[in-house]
């Protein structure tokens, strides 16, 4: 059974095939500010509908997408080389409870 979710205003909807087994809590400069918990899925397993805008920074390998109306961060996708996965803001999934999933700390700060 799949899961659905959306940004705050409902302009962007998300659908994934199953709940994440774990989520990543990244400590890079952007993720620290955004507070995302990222669930990873193969690109073709995620359905994103609605308009998003990509923010591209740093090494320019990924686009971090957000809703242009409410500003909620929705997902990230690669811009070139295929990583075989994309990241989804798990906090947007209906019924997501971070206390019920493993949270892995990802050290990407580059300090």
Order of alpha helices (4+ residues) and beta strands (2+ residues): beta-beta-beta-alpha-beta-beta-beta-beta-beta-beta-beta
